[in-house]
Amino acid sequence: MILTRPYGALKKSLRLPIVFNDFAMKITVSPEAGEWFYNLVTDISLKYGVTVPVRKSELVYLIEKAKK
């Protein structure tokens, strides 16, 4: 998509109707985030109709392995 404005048009902000599900493939939660934050992101995604999967970062497994 290419957006243009007439020459000399005022430089105001431009709002575009964007559907999040069309642009995102997944939501990755930081490995340092607590379980409560992961649950919050999941709940908010459901509330607002976000259909992409919410996953914990795969780095969490490396951090847990390093602690052992």
C-alpha positions in Angstrom: 0.0 0.0 0.0 1.3 3.4 -0.9 -0.1 6.6 0.7 0.3 10.0 -0.8 -0.7 13.5 0.1 -1.2 16.5 -2.1 1.9 18.7 -2.3 1.7 21.3 0.5 -0.9 19.4 2.5 -0.7 19.9 6.2 1.4 17.4 8.0 -1.1 16.0 10.4 -1.0 12.5 11.8 -2.5 9.9 9.6 -4.7 7.1 11.0 -5.0 3.9 9.2 -7.5 1.1 10.0 -5.2 -1.8 10.7 -6.3 -5.3 11.8 -3.6 -6.6 14.2 -4.3 -10.3 13.2 -3.4 -9.4 9.6 0.1 -8.1 10.5 1.2 -10.4 13.4 2.0 -14.0 13.3 2.5 -14.5 17.1 3.0 -12.7 20.4 6.1 -13.6 22.2 6.3 -12.9 26.0 9.7 -12.1 27.5 11.4 -15.0 29.4 11.9 -12.6 32.3 8.1 -11.8 32.6 6.3 -13.5 35.3 3.5 -16.0 34.8 1.0 -13.3 35.8 2.1 -11.2 32.8 1.8 -14.1 30.4 -1.7 -14.7 31.7 -2.5 -11.0 31.3 -1.4 -10.9 27.7 -3.4 -14.0 27.0 -6.5 -12.6 28.6 -6.3 -9.2 26.9 -5.7 -10.9 23.5 -8.9 -12.9 24.0 -10.8 -9.9 25.1 -9.9 -7.9 22.0 -10.2 -10.7 19.5 -6.5 -11.2 18.8 -6.3 -14.7 17.3 -2.5 -15.0 16.9 -1.0 -17.4 19.4 0.6 -16.1 22.6 3.8 -18.0 23.4 6.5 -17.7 26.1 9.9 -17.0 24.6 11.9 -20.2 23.9 14.7 -18.5 25.8 12.9 -19.3 29.0 14.0 -22.9 28.6 17.7 -21.9 28.2 17.4 -19.7 31.4 15.9 -22.6 33.4 18.5 -25.0 32.1 21.3 -22.6 33.0 20.0 -22.4 36.6 20.3 -26.1 37.1 
